[in-house]
Amino acid sequence: MKTKTVCALATILIAGVVLFFHACKKNDNPPVIKEFQYAGVAFPRLSLKHERYYAMDHDDRSLEMEFGEMVDPATVQGNLLLSDNSGSLESHYLLEVSGRKLVMLFHSDFWLSHGWKYLLTIGPGLKSTSGKSLGQKGPVEIRTSANLVLPDTAGSRNQPASRLFRKSDQRISIACISDIHMGDQRAINGNYCWFGKNKQALEDFLDFILNSSQVKQLVILGDLFDEWVVPYSVSPFDPLSGISNSKEYFQAIASSPTNSTIIEKLKMIAASGVIELIYIPGNHDMLLTQDVLQEIIPGITWKGDFTGIGKYVPANGIIMEHGHRYDFFNCPQPAVNPGHILPPGYFISRLYAQGMYIQNALRKNGGMNPAGSAEFLSAWNLAYLYTLVHFSMTPPPPDSANVMMGGIDGYSVPLSFNGARDIYTSSIEGLWPQTQTANGVAVGMDCINAILNGTVLLNGAMIEFMDPSTTTNLFKMVVFGHSHDPSTLVYPAGKQYTSIYANTGSWIDAGESSHPVRTFLMINPAAWTGSDIDVVSLYQFNIDSNNGSQNPSYVPVLISEESIENE
């Protein structure tokens, strides 16, 4: 590995501290939507996205245009055409002119389709009252929103269901969630579990999925279970608690009263016969196996490809992973210590959980992903000291065997923190190429980039799947979890983007995250909808302010949306 400057190392380490515990914590500002006049015609009620297309709500009943000059009404007919991939839609609207404004009014029996691409052609025969042509050199592209169809609303407003989704099968969406981080009853009782306060919200979300006529698949992108957030003074495996191995640990999580109703709803989805439930393993449950998961949730589809890692390609050009495969500090490390796969992040998380345990409080920082050799040691020490300061903890004797292991990942005896550190120090950097090969990383990344994947997970998606200068295995849409940072971003930024990066966010307690929680993605693949575009929408499940009941209920609220041509 190349020697880095002190400044570069400090940047990485500071980023790691800010993110500390989970892998990526970055705050991407949403793209600024600016008003824009397209070649002499403006669309005052629409917004231009990426200087490429206009975004329009699928519920809009008209399309308003404003020209630079007064429009001659006698020239309108035949010179303003709205079309989509089915052809002309001219029979579905009327045109009205008022000065410089021209309005396309949709017929009462016509509704714009969700997540659809339309072309507005303004012909050269459209003229101003002074005789000047108002025609455009090319069609104006308009894309409609892909908002959720709420239960019992499909087919309402008297519009045919085929106008909502062009294919007869209305199950055209993939719902994606990740990073629930359910703990066992010990974690809940000891207040070091990240999940609990969003229990009702998650139950309502799963009911929403069960009652949806739109969702075809529910994909969980890892970390449904959390086997990492355990204080170092507590043995992960404890026969007195009925836990002697990882299988029993995951079963204990599933049977906890806090989690059991959620597991039951997941079982109902898996058994529904209409919604496929799919699981991709994460880093906090990398020791989970297909057989164990099938016992807990019969009928669930497992998408693991290497030990502790998985991926899923639901449609051409779309790929989904948890994201830790590309994270130096949190990916499986089978090469460093043969017979074991737990990475350095596991041991730092044990220290962090100890701080929560001691303070009897739920607190959260992000991820930490140091590299080997000097960089690894510096990063490890910084994370270690930061955790001690954060919780005002008395430092544990670093050479004392006080990290209870109980047999997890084959570690039968307690370890010291220095001992755990030293497992990785001598070889983690040198063995990084072998680690990537063992984890199925197609495009090998150097340690610096792997470290950066702990703060900017988009970096790993870009190198592996989005940048033609680094990979031939290109995807139009890359969906990760892991970072807890919900987002939809185009790559490269700007008009000529060729792919979309989307992150599911998390369902952990709000006090444990610096990002919005209770978030999920809804993806409409063009191959399923018949549209010309793939659409991904990011939602947050929030309390319904319109519900007067004393018992809160939750509804999805759109945060952001992106789309890309299906080519």
C-alpha positions as CSV (number, residue, x, y, z in Angstrom):
1,M,0.0,0.0,0.0
2,K,1.3,3.4,-0.9
3,T,2.5,5.7,1.9
4,K,-0.1,8.3,2.6
5,T,0.5,11.9,3.8
6,V,-0.3,12.8,7.3
7,C,-3.0,15.1,6.1
8,A,-4.7,12.3,4.1
9,L,-4.4,9.9,7.0
10,A,-5.9,12.5,9.4
11,T,-8.8,13.1,7.0
12,I,-9.5,9.4,6.9
13,L,-9.3,9.0,10.6
14,I,-11.4,12.0,11.4
15,A,-14.0,10.7,8.9
16,G,-13.9,7.3,10.7
17,V,-14.5,8.9,14.1
18,V,-17.4,10.9,12.8
19,L,-18.8,7.7,11.4
20,F,-17.3,5.4,13.9
21,F,-19.5,2.4,14.2
22,H,-21.3,1.5,11.1
23,A,-19.8,2.1,7.8
24,C,-20.8,5.2,6.1
25,K,-22.1,8.5,7.4
26,K,-22.3,11.2,4.9
27,N,-24.8,14.0,4.3
28,D,-25.3,14.5,0.6
29,N,-27.2,17.7,-0.2
30,P,-30.2,17.0,-2.5
31,P,-29.8,18.3,-6.0
32,V,-31.0,21.9,-6.4
33,I,-34.0,22.1,-8.7
34,K,-34.0,25.4,-10.5
35,E,-36.5,27.1,-12.7
36,F,-35.5,26.8,-16.4
37,Q,-36.9,28.0,-19.7
38,Y,-36.6,25.4,-22.3
39,A,-35.8,27.0,-25.7
40,G,-38.5,29.6,-25.5
41,V,-41.1,27.7,-23.5
42,A,-41.4,27.5,-19.7
43,F,-43.3,25.0,-17.6
44,P,-44.2,27.0,-14.5
45,R,-45.7,24.1,-12.5
46,L,-42.9,21.6,-13.3
47,S,-39.3,21.3,-12.1
48,L,-36.3,20.5,-14.2
49,K,-34.2,17.6,-12.9
50,H,-30.5,17.4,-13.9
51,E,-31.2,19.8,-16.8
52,R,-32.4,16.7,-18.5
53,Y,-36.2,16.2,-18.0
54,Y,-39.2,17.8,-16.3
55,A,-40.7,16.1,-13.2
56,M,-44.5,16.0,-13.1
57,D,-46.9,14.6,-10.6
58,H,-48.8,11.7,-12.0
59,D,-52.0,13.1,-10.5
60,D,-51.8,16.4,-12.4
61,R,-54.8,17.1,-14.5
62,S,-53.2,19.5,-16.9
63,L,-49.9,20.6,-18.3
64,E,-49.2,24.3,-18.4
65,M,-46.8,26.0,-20.8
66,E,-45.8,29.6,-21.1
67,F,-44.2,31.0,-24.2
68,G,-42.1,34.2,-24.7
69,E,-44.7,35.6,-27.1
70,M,-48.5,35.6,-27.5
71,V,-49.7,32.3,-29.0
72,D,-51.8,32.3,-32.1
73,P,-54.8,30.0,-31.2
74,A,-55.4,29.1,-34.8
75,T,-52.0,27.4,-35.0
76,V,-52.3,25.2,-31.9
77,Q,-54.2,22.2,-33.3
78,G,-51.9,19.5,-34.7
79,N,-48.7,21.3,-33.5
80,L,-48.7,20.2,-29.9
81,L,-48.4,16.5,-29.4
82,L,-48.0,14.4,-26.2
83,S,-46.9,10.9,-26.7
84,D,-45.4,7.9,-24.9
85,N,-44.1,4.5,-25.9
86,S,-47.7,3.5,-27.0
87,G,-47.8,6.4,-29.5
88,S,-49.8,9.6,-29.7
89,L,-52.1,10.5,-26.8
90,E,-53.7,13.3,-28.8
91,S,-57.2,12.0,-28.2
92,H,-56.9,12.3,-24.4
93,Y,-56.6,16.0,-24.0
94,L,-57.9,19.4,-25.1
95,L,-55.8,22.6,-25.7
96,E,-56.6,26.0,-24.4
97,V,-54.8,29.3,-25.2
98,S,-54.7,32.5,-23.1
99,G,-52.2,35.0,-24.3
100,R,-48.7,33.5,-23.8
101,K,-50.1,30.6,-21.9
102,L,-51.1,27.3,-23.4
103,V,-52.7,24.6,-21.3
104,M,-53.2,20.9,-22.1
105,L,-56.3,19.7,-20.2
106,F,-56.6,15.9,-19.8
107,H,-60.0,14.3,-20.3
108,S,-61.8,13.1,-17.2
109,D,-61.2,9.4,-18.1
110,F,-57.5,9.9,-18.7
111,W,-54.8,9.8,-16.1
112,L,-51.0,9.9,-16.4
113,S,-49.3,6.7,-15.6
114,H,-47.0,6.3,-12.6
115,G,-43.2,6.4,-13.3
116,W,-43.7,7.1,-17.0
117,K,-41.8,8.9,-19.7
118,Y,-43.7,11.3,-22.0
119,L,-42.5,13.3,-24.9
120,L,-44.0,16.7,-25.7
121,T,-43.4,17.7,-29.3
122,I,-44.0,21.4,-30.2
123,G,-44.1,21.6,-34.0
124,P,-42.8,24.4,-36.2
125,G,-46.4,25.2,-37.1
126,L,-47.1,26.6,-33.7
127,K,-46.8,30.4,-34.1
128,S,-47.0,33.6,-32.2
129,T,-49.5,36.3,-33.1
130,S,-46.7,38.1,-34.8
131,G,-46.1,35.0,-37.0
132,K,-42.9,33.8,-35.3
133,S,-42.6,30.0,-35.1
134,L,-42.6,28.7,-31.5
135,G,-41.6,25.2,-32.5
136,Q,-38.8,23.3,-30.8
137,K,-35.8,21.5,-32.3
138,G,-36.6,18.3,-30.3
139,P,-39.2,16.9,-28.0
140,V,-39.4,18.0,-24.3
141,E,-39.1,15.0,-22.0
142,I,-41.5,14.7,-19.0
143,R,-41.4,12.0,-16.4
144,T,-44.1,11.4,-13.9
145,S,-43.7,10.5,-10.3
146,A,-44.0,6.9,-9.1
147,N,-45.7,7.5,-5.8
148,L,-47.1,4.6,-3.9
149,V,-50.6,3.3,-4.6
150,L,-52.0,3.2,-1.1
151,P,-54.3,0.2,-0.2
152,D,-57.8,0.6,-1.5
153,T,-56.9,3.4,-3.9
154,A,-55.9,1.5,-7.0
155,G,-58.6,2.1,-9.6
156,S,-60.1,5.0,-7.6
157,R,-61.0,8.3,-9.3
158,N,-62.7,6.2,-11.9
159,Q,-59.5,5.8,-13.9
160,P,-58.7,2.4,-15.4
161,A,-56.1,0.5,-13.5
162,S,-54.1,0.2,-16.7
163,R,-53.5,3.9,-16.6
164,L,-51.8,3.4,-13.2
165,F,-49.6,0.6,-14.5
166,R,-49.6,-0.3,-18.1
167,K,-49.2,-4.0,-17.5
168,S,-52.2,-6.1,-16.4
169,D,-50.2,-7.5,-13.5
170,Q,-50.1,-4.5,-11.1
171,R,-47.5,-6.1,-8.8
172,I,-44.6,-4.1,-10.3
173,S,-42.6,-2.8,-7.3
174,I,-39.8,-4.0,-5.1
175,A,-39.8,-2.7,-1.6
176,C,-36.4,-2.6,0.1
177,I,-35.5,-2.2,3.7
178,S,-32.4,-2.9,5.8
179,D,-30.6,-2.4,9.0
180,I,-33.3,-3.2,11.6
181,H,-30.7,-4.5,14.1
182,M,-33.0,-6.5,16.3
183,G,-31.3,-7.8,19.4
184,D,-32.0,-10.6,21.9
185,Q,-33.9,-10.1,25.1
186,R,-30.7,-9.5,27.0
187,A,-29.9,-6.6,24.7
188,I,-33.3,-5.1,25.2
189,N,-33.3,-5.5,28.9
190,G,-29.7,-4.1,29.1
191,N,-30.6,-1.1,26.9
192,Y,-27.8,-1.8,24.4
193,C,-30.1,-2.7,21.6
194,W,-30.5,-0.3,18.7
195,F,-34.1,-1.4,17.8
196,G,-37.2,-1.1,19.9
197,K,-38.8,2.3,19.6
198,N,-39.7,1.7,15.9
199,K,-41.4,-1.6,16.6
200,Q,-44.9,-0.4,16.0
201,A,-43.8,1.5,12.9
202,L,-42.1,-1.6,11.4
203,E,-45.2,-3.7,12.2
204,D,-47.4,-1.1,10.4
205,F,-45.0,-1.1,7.5
206,L,-45.2,-4.9,7.1
207,D,-49.0,-4.6,7.2
208,F,-48.7,-2.0,4.5
209,I,-46.7,-4.4,2.4
210,L,-49.1,-7.3,3.1
211,N,-52.1,-5.1,2.0
212,S,-50.4,-3.7,-1.0
213,S,-51.6,-4.5,-4.5
214,Q,-48.4,-3.1,-5.9
215,V,-45.5,-4.8,-4.2
216,K,-44.2,-7.9,-5.9
217,Q,-41.1,-8.4,-3.7
218,L,-39.9,-7.3,-0.3
219,V,-36.1,-7.4,-0.1
220,I,-34.3,-7.1,3.2
221,L,-30.7,-6.0,2.6
222,G,-29.1,-7.4,5.7
223,D,-28.7,-6.6,9.4
224,L,-32.3,-7.7,10.3
225,F,-30.5,-9.4,13.3
226,D,-27.6,-8.0,15.3
227,E,-25.0,-10.4,16.7
228,W,-22.4,-7.6,17.1
229,V,-23.7,-5.1,19.5
230,V,-22.9,-7.0,22.7
231,P,-20.9,-5.5,25.6
232,Y,-17.4,-7.1,25.8
233,S,-18.2,-8.1,29.4
234,V,-21.2,-10.2,28.2
235,S,-20.6,-13.5,26.5
236,P,-22.5,-13.6,23.2
237,F,-23.2,-17.3,23.9
238,D,-24.6,-18.1,27.4
239,P,-26.1,-21.5,28.1
240,L,-28.0,-20.0,31.0
241,S,-29.8,-17.8,28.5
242,G,-30.4,-20.7,26.2
243,I,-27.8,-19.5,23.7
244,S,-24.9,-21.8,23.0
245,N,-24.2,-21.0,19.3
246,S,-25.1,-18.5,16.6
247,K,-28.1,-20.5,15.5
248,E,-29.6,-20.2,19.0
249,Y,-28.6,-16.5,19.1
250,F,-30.6,-15.7,16.0
251,Q,-33.5,-17.8,17.3
252,A,-33.4,-16.0,20.6
253,I,-33.6,-12.7,18.7
254,A,-36.5,-13.9,16.7
255,S,-38.4,-15.1,19.7
256,S,-37.9,-12.0,21.8
257,P,-41.3,-10.4,22.6
258,T,-40.1,-7.1,21.0
259,N,-39.4,-8.9,17.7
260,S,-41.7,-11.9,17.6
261,T,-44.7,-10.0,16.1
262,I,-42.4,-8.7,13.4
263,I,-41.1,-12.1,12.6
264,E,-44.7,-13.4,12.4
265,K,-45.6,-10.7,9.9
266,L,-42.5,-11.6,7.8
267,K,-43.7,-15.3,7.9
268,M,-47.0,-14.1,6.6
269,I,-45.4,-12.3,3.7
270,A,-43.2,-15.3,2.9
271,A,-46.3,-17.5,2.9
272,S,-48.6,-15.1,1.1
273,G,-47.9,-16.6,-2.4
274,V,-48.0,-13.2,-4.0
275,I,-45.1,-11.3,-2.4
276,E,-41.7,-12.9,-2.4
277,L,-39.6,-12.2,0.7
278,I,-35.9,-12.0,-0.1
279,Y,-32.9,-11.8,2.3
280,I,-29.3,-10.6,1.7
281,P,-27.0,-11.1,4.7
282,G,-25.3,-8.1,6.3
283,N,-22.3,-7.6,8.5
284,H,-24.0,-7.7,11.8
285,D,-25.6,-11.0,10.9
286,M,-22.8,-12.4,8.7
287,L,-22.8,-15.6,10.8
288,L,-26.4,-16.3,9.8
289,T,-26.9,-19.2,7.4
290,Q,-29.6,-20.0,4.9
291,D,-30.7,-23.0,6.9
292,V,-31.1,-21.0,10.2
293,L,-33.0,-18.2,8.4
294,Q,-35.3,-20.7,6.7
295,E,-36.1,-22.2,10.1
296,I,-37.0,-18.8,11.5
297,I,-38.9,-17.6,8.5
298,P,-40.0,-20.5,6.3
299,G,-40.3,-19.7,2.6
300,I,-37.9,-16.7,2.6
301,T,-35.5,-16.6,-0.3
302,W,-31.8,-16.5,0.6
303,K,-29.4,-14.5,-1.7
304,G,-26.0,-15.2,-0.2
305,D,-23.2,-15.8,-2.6
306,F,-20.1,-15.9,-0.3
307,T,-19.9,-16.5,3.4
308,G,-21.4,-13.6,5.2
309,I,-22.2,-11.7,2.0
310,G,-24.8,-11.7,-0.7
311,K,-26.3,-9.9,-3.7
312,Y,-29.5,-9.9,-5.8
313,V,-30.2,-8.9,-9.4
314,P,-34.0,-8.5,-9.6
315,A,-34.1,-7.1,-13.1
316,N,-31.6,-6.3,-15.9
317,G,-29.4,-3.4,-14.8
318,I,-30.4,-3.4,-11.1
319,I,-28.2,-4.9,-8.3
320,M,-28.7,-5.0,-4.6
321,E,-26.3,-5.7,-1.7
322,H,-25.9,-4.9,1.9
323,G,-22.6,-3.0,1.0
324,H,-20.1,-4.4,3.5
325,R,-18.4,-6.5,0.9
326,Y,-16.4,-3.4,0.0
327,D,-15.9,-2.1,3.5
328,F,-12.4,-2.8,4.8
329,F,-13.3,-2.7,8.5
330,N,-16.6,-4.6,8.3
331,C,-16.4,-7.2,5.6
332,P,-15.7,-10.9,6.4
333,Q,-11.9,-11.4,6.9
334,P,-11.4,-15.1,6.2
335,A,-7.8,-14.7,5.1
336,V,-6.3,-12.9,8.2
337,N,-7.1,-15.6,10.8
338,P,-8.0,-18.9,9.1
339,G,-11.1,-20.5,10.5
340,H,-12.6,-17.1,11.5
341,I,-14.3,-14.4,9.5
342,L,-15.2,-11.7,12.0
343,P,-13.6,-8.4,11.1
344,P,-12.0,-5.6,13.3
345,G,-15.3,-3.7,13.4
346,Y,-16.8,-6.5,15.4
347,F,-14.4,-5.9,18.4
348,I,-14.8,-2.1,18.3
349,S,-18.5,-2.6,18.3
350,R,-18.2,-4.8,21.4
351,L,-16.4,-1.9,23.2
352,Y,-19.0,0.6,22.0
353,A,-21.8,-1.7,23.3
354,Q,-20.0,-1.8,26.6
355,G,-20.3,2.0,26.8
356,M,-24.0,1.9,26.1
357,Y,-24.4,-0.9,28.6
358,I,-22.6,1.0,31.4
359,Q,-24.5,4.2,30.8
360,N,-27.8,2.3,30.5
361,A,-28.6,4.5,27.4
362,L,-28.9,4.2,23.7
363,R,-26.4,6.3,21.8
364,K,-25.0,6.0,18.3
365,N,-22.1,7.1,16.2
366,G,-21.3,5.9,12.7
367,G,-18.7,3.5,11.3
368,M,-15.0,3.1,11.4
369,N,-13.0,1.4,8.8
370,P,-9.2,1.5,9.3
371,A,-6.6,-0.4,7.2
372,G,-3.7,-2.5,8.2
373,S,-0.2,-1.7,9.4
374,A,0.4,1.9,10.6
375,E,-2.9,3.1,9.2
376,F,-4.8,0.2,10.9
377,L,-3.1,0.8,14.2
378,S,-3.8,4.5,14.1
379,A,-7.4,4.1,13.2
380,W,-7.9,1.3,15.7
381,N,-6.4,3.4,18.5
382,L,-8.4,6.4,17.6
383,A,-11.7,4.4,17.5
384,Y,-10.8,2.8,20.8
385,L,-9.9,6.0,22.6
386,Y,-12.9,7.9,21.1
387,T,-15.3,5.3,22.5
388,L,-13.8,5.5,25.9
389,V,-14.1,9.3,25.9
390,H,-17.6,9.3,24.4
391,F,-18.9,7.2,27.3
392,S,-16.5,8.4,30.0
393,M,-15.5,4.8,30.4
394,T,-12.7,3.5,32.6
395,P,-10.3,1.9,30.1
396,P,-10.3,-1.9,30.3
397,P,-6.9,-3.4,30.9
398,P,-5.9,-3.8,27.2
399,D,-3.9,-7.0,27.7
400,S,-6.5,-8.7,30.0
401,A,-8.7,-11.4,28.4
402,N,-11.9,-9.5,29.1
403,V,-13.7,-9.7,25.8
404,M,-16.1,-12.6,26.3
405,M,-16.4,-14.6,23.2
406,G,-18.2,-17.8,24.3
407,G,-17.5,-19.6,21.1
408,I,-18.7,-17.1,18.5
409,D,-17.0,-17.5,15.1
410,G,-14.9,-20.3,16.7
411,Y,-13.4,-18.1,19.4
412,S,-13.8,-20.3,22.4
413,V,-11.7,-18.3,25.0
414,P,-11.9,-14.6,25.9
415,L,-9.6,-12.2,24.1
416,S,-7.9,-9.0,25.1
417,F,-8.4,-5.8,23.1
418,N,-4.7,-5.8,22.2
419,G,-4.9,-9.4,21.3
420,A,-7.9,-8.8,19.0
421,R,-6.0,-5.8,17.5
422,D,-2.9,-7.9,16.9
423,I,-4.8,-10.6,15.0
424,Y,-5.2,-8.1,12.2
425,T,-2.2,-5.8,12.6
426,S,0.4,-8.0,11.0
427,S,-1.4,-9.1,7.9
428,I,-4.7,-7.4,7.2
429,E,-3.3,-5.0,4.7
430,G,-1.0,-7.5,2.9
431,L,-3.8,-10.0,2.7
432,W,-6.4,-7.5,1.4
433,P,-6.2,-8.8,-2.2
434,Q,-6.9,-12.3,-1.0
435,T,-9.7,-11.1,1.3
436,Q,-11.4,-9.4,-1.7
437,T,-11.1,-12.6,-3.8
438,A,-12.5,-14.7,-1.0
439,N,-15.4,-12.2,-0.7
440,G,-16.2,-12.2,-4.4
441,V,-15.2,-8.7,-5.1
442,A,-14.9,-8.5,-8.9
443,V,-13.0,-5.2,-9.1
444,G,-10.2,-5.2,-6.5
445,M,-9.8,-1.9,-4.6
446,D,-6.8,-0.7,-2.9
447,C,-6.9,-0.2,0.9
448,I,-7.4,3.5,0.6
449,N,-10.6,3.1,-1.4
450,A,-11.7,0.3,0.9
451,I,-11.2,2.7,3.8
452,L,-13.2,5.4,2.0
453,N,-16.0,2.9,1.6
454,G,-16.4,3.3,5.3
455,T,-17.3,6.9,4.9
456,V,-18.6,7.2,1.4
457,L,-20.3,3.9,0.4
458,L,-21.1,5.4,-3.0
459,N,-17.3,5.1,-3.7
460,G,-17.6,1.3,-3.6
461,A,-20.7,1.2,-5.7
462,M,-19.0,3.5,-8.3
463,I,-15.8,1.4,-8.6
464,E,-17.6,-1.9,-8.7
465,F,-20.7,-1.2,-10.8
466,M,-21.0,2.4,-12.1
467,D,-17.7,3.8,-13.5
468,P,-16.8,2.4,-17.0
469,S,-13.2,3.3,-16.3
470,T,-13.0,0.8,-13.5
471,T,-15.5,-2.0,-14.4
472,T,-17.2,-3.6,-17.4
473,N,-19.8,-5.0,-15.0
474,L,-22.0,-1.9,-15.2
475,F,-25.4,-1.5,-13.6
476,K,-27.9,1.3,-14.0
477,M,-29.1,1.1,-10.4
478,V,-27.0,0.1,-7.3
479,V,-28.9,-0.4,-4.1
480,F,-27.1,-0.7,-0.8
481,G,-27.9,-0.6,2.9
482,H,-25.2,-0.7,5.7
483,S,-24.5,3.0,6.0
484,H,-27.8,3.9,7.6
485,D,-27.8,7.0,5.3
486,P,-30.9,7.0,3.1
487,S,-30.3,8.5,-0.3
488,T,-30.9,8.5,-4.0
489,L,-28.1,10.0,-6.0
490,V,-27.2,10.0,-9.7
491,Y,-23.8,9.2,-11.0
492,P,-22.0,11.0,-12.3
493,A,-23.7,14.1,-11.0
494,G,-25.3,16.3,-13.7
495,K,-27.1,15.9,-16.9
496,Q,-25.2,13.0,-18.4
497,Y,-25.6,10.6,-15.5
498,T,-25.6,6.9,-16.4
499,S,-26.6,5.2,-13.1
500,I,-28.3,5.7,-9.8
501,Y,-27.0,4.9,-6.3
502,A,-29.8,4.3,-3.7
503,N,-29.5,3.5,0.0
504,T,-32.3,2.1,2.1
505,G,-31.3,3.8,5.4
506,S,-32.3,2.0,8.6
507,W,-35.1,1.3,11.2
508,I,-33.0,1.7,14.3
509,D,-34.1,4.0,17.1
510,A,-33.9,7.7,16.1
511,G,-31.6,8.4,19.1
512,E,-29.1,5.9,17.6
513,S,-28.7,7.6,14.3
514,S,-27.7,11.0,12.8
515,H,-29.8,10.2,9.7
516,P,-33.5,9.8,9.2
517,V,-34.8,6.4,10.2
518,R,-37.8,4.3,9.3
519,T,-36.9,4.7,5.6
520,F,-37.4,2.3,2.7
521,L,-37.0,2.3,-1.1
522,M,-39.7,1.4,-3.7
523,I,-38.2,0.4,-7.0
524,N,-40.3,0.1,-10.2
525,P,-38.2,-1.8,-12.8
526,A,-39.1,-0.9,-16.4
527,A,-39.1,-4.6,-17.3
528,W,-42.1,-5.0,-14.9
529,T,-44.0,-1.8,-15.6
530,G,-43.7,-1.5,-19.3
531,S,-42.3,2.0,-18.8
532,D,-39.2,3.4,-20.6
533,I,-37.6,4.2,-17.2
534,D,-36.6,2.5,-14.1
535,V,-37.7,4.5,-11.0
536,V,-36.5,4.4,-7.4
537,S,-38.3,6.3,-4.7
538,L,-37.1,6.9,-1.1
539,Y,-39.8,7.1,1.6
540,Q,-39.9,7.6,5.3
541,F,-42.6,5.9,7.3
542,N,-44.0,8.7,9.5
543,I,-46.9,9.1,12.0
544,D,-50.1,9.9,10.2
545,S,-51.0,13.5,11.3
546,N,-54.5,13.1,9.9
547,N,-55.3,10.2,12.1
548,G,-57.2,11.4,15.2
549,S,-56.8,8.1,17.0
550,Q,-54.9,7.9,20.3
551,N,-52.9,5.0,18.8
552,P,-50.5,6.4,16.3
553,S,-50.4,4.9,12.8
554,Y,-47.8,5.4,10.1
555,V,-47.9,6.3,6.5
556,P,-45.2,6.6,3.8
557,V,-43.9,10.1,3.0
558,L,-41.9,10.6,-0.2
559,I,-38.3,12.0,0.4
560,S,-36.7,11.8,-3.0
561,E,-37.0,10.0,-6.4
562,E,-34.8,9.3,-9.3
563,S,-35.3,7.6,-12.6
564,I,-33.1,6.4,-15.5
565,E,-33.8,5.2,-19.1
566,N,-34.2,1.5,-19.7
567,E,-31.8,1.0,-22.5
